[in-house]
Structures are given as structure tokens and as C-alpha cells.
Amino acid sequence: MRKWLPLLTVCLGTFMLLIDVTIVNVALPDMRTDLDASFGALQWVVDGYALAMAALMLGAGSIADLAGHRRTYLAGLALFATASLICGLAPNPTVLIAARIAQGIGAATMSCTTFALLNAAYAGRDRGAAYGMWGAVAGASSAIGPIIGGLLTEIVSWRWIFFVNLPFSVLAMALCLVVLTEGERAQHNRIDVAGMTIFTASAATATYALIRANEHGWTNALTWWLLLGSGIALAAFVAIEIRSDQPVLDLTLLRDRFFTGVLIAGATLYFAAFAALMYTQIWMQSSLGLSPIAAGAVGLPLSLMAFVVSGALGKYLHGDNPGRIVGAGLALIGLGGLLGALFVHGDASWPALIPGSLLVGAGVGLATATLSSAAMSTVPWHRAGMATGALNTAQQLSFALGIAALGGLFTHRTRHVLDNPATTAAGVQLTLAVSGATALLGALVVPILMRRRTPAAAESTDTTARFDSESTEHAVAERLS
């Protein structure tokens, strides 16, 4: 049993950082009342966390490769716990948003170490089992957030959705000190501060522009200047990375069609499966009058399906055709989104969400673990932090921008009237339709990009064989330990 303690330690952190992506959704109406928050502020409560994760994930991965994955994971846990405490005590929206951003920084430093820590602890079939179990936790965490959030919000207070992180953080830190081992560190000695800073500025400016457009309209001149500034910053980031000896993101990785497919798949999955959840929660509570517990429970089918599928199939989903598996997962998510859009109409109620949620959950469970192991298969061990960081950046940035972009569609349909079931249902219907269509498009593109050219070419261009071969896995594990 002791050999699975490293997995438990990593899964505790994963569970907390992913559950905090969506746990706030169900508490947004109470936050709005208690803190007198605007709709834009509510978007930032969700987006501030996701954006911090997305913007800092690459930099955190480079730091982890240099400073050590165990040490970085521990530091992230400590910051995450401290920020959670401040979130729970926040007296106004400004403090809450700032603390959520700090939470996201802690989550980024934890997330970028996940697979390096698992690789250091396990090899052979144990590694496959660990990936499968981690995938089950990851697949269920984001979906189960509204359920836990609903229980805590209604029974105690919305503030307890943050306070509950504290005992789990303490347990994870204690286990980290006792059971995790530190792998070999990268030999470079410089962090790409300029690249990290410019990328963060580009992502934050784009997100702010989208949220501002929701409040002030697309005719607002400042919105377009912000978007232009974001584009210029992104171009500057590319220029910096091309010239950097030790870039925060090695752009040559994007020449690998397989790795590019992994990033596109991760971005599509998080946008299509999770970005619309904020608006379904607003519909159920503000328009249908559901309690936080009841609204959170509506997400249970998605959560259970993701957990069951990933837990049952995760260890079998690391073969030679990950693109097909991920593509199938995206197809299920797409069909689920379109099914939800079909059933949610003016006089619909919460059961209209269930059939689509089951399909989305199955797709999330099918794709999550496969996608993560596929990302790791493209890089050598000393770039584990960069690969994980790139994938998580794509996922969280897509989620953050998705919240902002779908928010524009939602408010356009609802005309900012959130207590009218008919107009709010129309807004939810549109967000689900766009999410579903995006996932189906991804299901067509991703398998093509993630198709291995030939067995020989695949062996020469990536390290998939290392993760599939037990003897080589043992060699890598010994090098990491």
C-alpha cells in the first residue's frame, strides 16, 4: 500500500487545483449578493484563477525543471493554501479576485510537476496504473466541483469552498515531505523571465478585452486597442523565444505535428467541456430557482461518468493510437454539447442537461489520461516540466478565454436579464451549441495531427516507445531517482 502514497500525494494536489476551477461556479449567485459584485467581477473570479494558471504554467515548468519538481510542488501547495485562506476571508470582489490569481499561481506550480513526480515514483505497469488513476481523478475533479461547492455554499457559506482546501493542503504537504523523491534536475541555469512576462501580458490583455467587450460592447475602442496590444505582445513573445538559448517554450516542439495536435486537443477539451458550466449554473440558480446543492448535483452525472470511464479504461489508453482515442473523446463531448443545446429551450428545466452531461463526462474520461501521457511521450525527461506546462497552458488559457468569449454570447442572448428563464435558457443553449460544434471540429482535426507517420519515424522523433517498454521505463526511472 505504501508504494501508492506518491500517487495519493500527487492526486491530492491535482484534485484541489482542478476542483477550484469549477467549484466557484455554484457559489457565484451568493458571491454576487454578499459582495455586491458585478457580472464582470464574477467572470474574473473564475477567469483570474484559470488565467494565472495558463499564463504562468510554462514559466513554472521551467522553474520546476531547474529547482526540482518535488520542491516546486511543495512551494505550490503552500502558496495555494495561503491564497485559499485569503479567498475565504475576502471582504470585497477586489481582494477575492487578487487571491484567486494567487491561487492560480500556486496551482500552476503544482500542476507542472505532476508527471515528472509520477515518472520518478513509478515504472512499468505501475506507471500505467498510476496514470490511469490520476486520469480518473483529473477527469472527475473539474466536474465534481459544483457538487462540493453547492453543499458547502448552502450548508455553511460560499467562503467554505476555499477554507476546505486547508486541511487537504496540510496533508498533501506532509506526504510530499515523506514519500516523494526528487528527480535529477535540468542542467541549465537561467529562467526566461522576459518570455514569461510577455506571455503573461498577452494572455491577460486578451482575456480582459473579451470581458470588457461583454460589458461595453464590441464597438468600444479600448477593447480593440487591448486586443491589438495582446497580439503585439504575442508576436514579441515568439520573437523572444526564437532568440532565447533557454526559452520558456521551445518553439521547435511545435514543428512536431503530434505535439501540436496534443495542444490543440487539450485546448478544445477544456473549452468545450467546462467553459459553459458557469452559465448553466447561473441559469439553474438565478432563473430556475434551484438551491446551490441541487444545482451542483446536476453536475454529478458528468463527474461520475468521467471518473468511471477514466478509471476503468485509463490503463489501457496508452497505446500506439492516442489520436484516435482523444478524437473519440472530443466527439463524445461535441455530441453532448449539441444534445444539451437541443434539449435546453425556453420552458426547459434542469433535466434537459443530463443526457448531454453523460456524453460529455464519457468524453472527458476517455481523453484526459490519454492526452496527458501523449504529451509526455514527445519530450525527453529533462523537458517534462515544459511539456506538462505547455499542455496545461493550452487547457487553462482556452478555459479562461472560453469563459470570456461564451460570456459575450450568453449576455447577448439574455440581454443581461438573469432571472428570466426563457432568455437565460437561450443564452445557455447558444453556449452549449458553440461548445459542441468546437469539440466536433477538434474531433476531426486532432486524429490527423496525432497520427504517427510510421513506427520507425515515431521511434526516431519521440519517446513513446520508452513509455510503452517496461525495460526502458525502468532505466528512465533510475535516471530520475
N, C-alpha and C positions, 0 to 999 in steps of 0.2 A: 504493500500500500504506500510505503514511503516514497517509492520511485515516482508516484504520480503527484507528489507535493509541488514540484516545479510547475507542472501543468495547472494545478489549482491556483498557484500564485499568479501566474500569467492570466488565467481566466478571470480571476477576481478583478484585476485591473481592467481587462477588456470589458467585462460586464459593466463596471461602473462608468467607464468613459463612453461606451456606446449607449447605455441606458440614458445617460444625461443628454444625448442628442434629442431624444423624443419625450423624456419624462415631463418636460415643462409644458408640452402641448396641452395636456388636460387641465393644467392649472392656470392657463392664460386668462380665462374669464375672471377668476378670483384675483389674479395679479392686477388686472385692469381696474377692478373695483377698489382693491386695497391700496394700491399705489397711485391711482388716478393716472394710469398710463395710456398713451395714445396707441393707435393701431401700429404706427411706425415703430414705437418703442417696443411693442410686443414682438414685432418681427426681429428687432435687434436682440431681444432676449434669447431667441432661438438662433439667429444668424451670428451673433457675436461669438458664441461658443464654436459653431461649425467653422466660421471664418478663421478664427485663431488656430484651430487645428489644421485647416487647409494651408494657411499662409506660412505656418512655422514647421510643418511636418518635414519638409525637405531639409531645412536647416537643422532640425532636431536629429534627423537621421545621420547627418554628417558629424554632429557633435557626439552622438552615441557611438559611431564607428571609431572616433578618436578617444573619447573619455572612457569608454567601456559601457556595454549595454546594461549590465546589472546596476552600475552606479547611476546611469541615466534614468533607468526605470524607477529606482528608489527616489531620486530627486523629483521626478514627475509625480509620484504618489504623494509626496509631502506637499508640493505646490497645489495639487488637486484638492487635497483635504483642507488646506488653509482657505483656498478660494471658495470651497463649498460652505464653510462656516460663514464667510462674509456674505455669500449669496443669501443664506438663511436669515441673516441679521439685517439685510439691506433695508434702509428706511425710505428709499425712493428709486425710481427707474434708473437713474444715472449710476448709482452705486451698484445696483443689480447687474446692469449691462457690463460695467467695468469688471466686476467679479466673475461674470460669465466668461469674459475674454481671458481672464487669468486662469479660470478652469480649463479653457480650451488649450492654453499653453501647456499646462500640466498634462492634459490628455495627449497632446502631440508628442511630448517627450516619452510618455509611456508607450504609445501605440507604435512608434517607430522601432522599438526594441523587441516586439513580440516574437517574431520568427527567429531572430538571432538567438534569443533565450531558449526557445524550444529546440532549435537545432543543436545548441550546446548541451542540452539535457537529454536528448533522445536520438536514437539512430534506428535504422531498420524498420521493422514492423511497429515498434513502439512509436516512432516518429509519425508514421501514418495514422496510428490510433490517436496520437496527441493532436495532429492536425484536424482529424475528424471531430474530436470533442471540442476543440477550440472553435471550429466552424459552427458547431451546434450552438455554442454559447453566443458567438458573434451574430449568427443568424437570428436568434431569438431576442437578443438584448434590446435592439432598437425598437422592435415591435412590442415587447413587454413593458416598455417604459410607461406608456399611457395607463396601463393597468395598475402598476405600483403607484404612479402619480395620482391616479384617481382615488385610490384607497387612502393615501396619506393626506391628500387635499381635503377630502370630505370628513375623515375621522378626526384629524388633528388640524392641520393648516398646510397651505401650499409651501410654507417655509421648510417643512419637514422633508420635502423631496430633495433638499440639499443636506439637511442635518443627517439624514440616513446614511450618507456616504462616509461619515466619520468613523464609525466602528469598523466598517469593511476596509477602509484605508489603513487603519492601525493594524488590523490582522494581516493585510497584504504586505505592509512594510516589515512586520515581524517575520513572516515567512520568507520574504526576499533576503533578509539578512542571514537566515539559517539554511535555506535549501537551494538557492540559486547560485550558480557558479559563473565566474567571469571568463568570457572567451578571450581569444587573442585580439588585441587592438590593431587598428589600421596604423600604418607607419607614417602617414602624412602628419604635418604639424601646423596646418593653417586652416582656418574656417573661412568660408566665402561670405563674409559679412555683407559686402556690397550686394551680392546676388540675393541673399536672404532679405535684405532691406527693400530692394527694388521690387522683388516679387510680392512681398507683403503689401507694399504700397499699391501695386497694380490690382491685387485681389480685393483689398479693402475699398479702393476707389470705385471699382466696378460694382461691388455689392451695394455701396452707399448710393450710387447713381440709380440702380434699379429700385431701391426702396424709396428714394426721393421721387422717382417717376410715379410710383404708386400714389404718393401723397399730393404731388403738384402737377402731374400730367407730363406727357412726353413733349409738350410744346415749351416746357421750361428750359431756358437757355443754359442754366447752370448744369442741368442733367447731362446735356450733350457735351459740355466742356469737361465734365467729370469722366464721361466715357472716353473722350479723346485723350485725356490725361492717363487713364488706365491703359489705353492702347500704346501710348508712347512709352510708359513705364515697362510694359511687357516687351516691347521692342528693345528697350535698353537692357532688360534682363537677359534676353537672348544674346545681345552683343557682349555683355559681361561674361556670360557663361562660355561663349566660344573662345574668348581670350584667356580665361582663367586656367591656371595649371591644376587647381583642385576645386572644380566647380561644385556648387551645391546640388546641381543636377547635370550629370554628364549627358549632354545633348546627343552624343553618338549612340546612346541607348535607343533613341527614337528612330534610328535607321533600321533597327530590328523590328520588322513588321509584327512579329509576335508580341514583343513588349508594348508596342503602340496599341495593339489590339487589347492587351490587358488593361491599359489605362483607359481606353475608350469604354470597355466593358464595365470597369469599376465606376466611372462617372455616370454611365447610363443607368446602372443598377440603383445607385443611391438617389439619383434624380427621380426615376420612375417609381421606385418602391416606397420612398419615405417623404419626399418633399411635400406631397399633398396631404399628409396626415394632419398637419397643423390646421388646415382648413376644414377637414372633416370633423375635427374636434370642436371647432368654433360653431359649425352647423349644428352638431348634436346638442351642445350645451346652450348656445345663445338662441337658437331658433326652435329646436325641438324640446328644450327644457329638460334634457337628461341631466342627472347628477354626475359629478366627476367620476364616481365609482362606475356607474352604468356606462358612461361614455368610454371610460378606459377599458371596460370589459368587452366592448365591441371589437377591440383590437386583439382579443385573445385568440380567435381562430388563426389570424396571421402569425402570431407568435408561436402557437403550438405547432402549426404546420411547418414553419421554418425549422423549429427545433427537431421535430420528428424526422423530417427529410434529411437534414444535415447530419443528425446523429446516426441515423440508420445507414445512410449511404456515403457519408463523408470519407471513410477509409477506403472506399472503392473508387473514388473520383479523382485519382491522381495518375491516370494512365497516359496514353500517347495522344489522346484527342481531347484535351481540355477545352478547345474552342467549341466543339460540338456540345459539350456539357454546359458551358457557360451560355452558349447561344440558346439552348433549350430552356435554361433558367430565365433568360431575358424574354423568351417567347411566352412563357407562363405568366411573367409579370405583366407583359403587354396585354395579353388576353384578359388578365384580371382587372387591369385598369379600364379597358374598354367595357368589360362586363359591368363594372361599377358605374361607369358613365351611362350605360344603357338603363340600369335599374333606378338610379337616383334621378328623380324628376320632381316637379313642383309639389306634389302631395305625397311623396315617398317618406318613409321613416327609416330608422337605423337598420332594420334587417336587410335593406337594399344593399348594404355594404358587404354582407357576409360572403356571398358566393365569390365575388371578386377578390376579397381578402384571402380566401383559401388558396386561390390560384397564385396570388402574389407571394404568400408565405411559402408555397412549394417552390416557386422560382428562386426566392431568396435563399432558401435552404440548399437548393441544388447548386447555385452559382457561387456562394460565398467562399466555402473552403477551397473549392477548385481554383477560383480566381487568385486567392492568396498564395497557394502553393505554386501556381503557374508563374506569378511574379518573381518568386524566389528562385525559380528554375532558370531564370535568364541571366543571372549575375553570379560572379564568384563570391566566396564567403565574405570577403572584406568589404563588399558593396551591399551587404544585406540590409543595412540601415537605409541606404539610398533607395533601394528597390522598394522596400516597405513604405518608406516615406513618400515616394512618387505615387504609389498606388493609393495610399490613404489621402494624399493631397488631392488627387483626381476625384476621389469619392466625396470628401468633405467640401471641396470647393464647388463641386456640382450640386451638392445638397444645399449649400449656402446660397448660391446663385439661383437654384431652383425655388427655394423659399421666396426669394425676392421676385423672380420672374412670374411664378404662379400667383403670387400675391397681387400682381398687376391684373391678371386675368380674373382673379376672384373678386377684387374690389370693383372692377369694371362691370361685372355681371350683377353684383349685389348692390351697386351704387352706394356703397358704404352704409347700407342698412342691414345690420347683422341679426336683427330679431324678426325678420320676415322669412318664414320657412321657404316660400316659393322662390324668392330671389336668391337666398343663400344656397338653396339646393342647386339652382342654376350655376352659381359660382363653383360649387363642388363638382358638379357634372363636367364643367369645362376643364378644371384642373385634372380630373381623372382621365378624361379623354386625351389630353395632351400628354400626360404621363404614359398612358398605354401606347399611344402611337410612337412615342420616342423609344420605348422598350422594344417594340416590334421592329423598328428600323435598326436598332442595335443588334437584334437577333439575326438580322440578315447580314450585317457588316462584320460582326465580331468573328464568327467561324471562319470567314475568308482570311482575315488578318492573322488569326491564331492557328492557321493550318501549317503544320510542319512541311517543309518543302520535300525532303526525303529523309529517311533515317540517317543517312551519312551526313547530310547537311546539318540536320538538327544536332547531331553529336558534336560537330565542329563549331557550331555557333552558340550553343548554350549548354547548360549543365543539367538538363533534365535527367540524363542517364545517371548522373551522380545520385539524384534523389530517388531514383527508381531502383538502383542497385544497392543491395544491402551491404556488400563488402566495401564499396566506395563510401557509403554513408558513414560506416564506422571510421574510415580514415579521416573524413571531414570532421566528425565529432571529436576524434582525438586531437586534431589540429586546433579545434575551437576551445577545448577544455584546458 
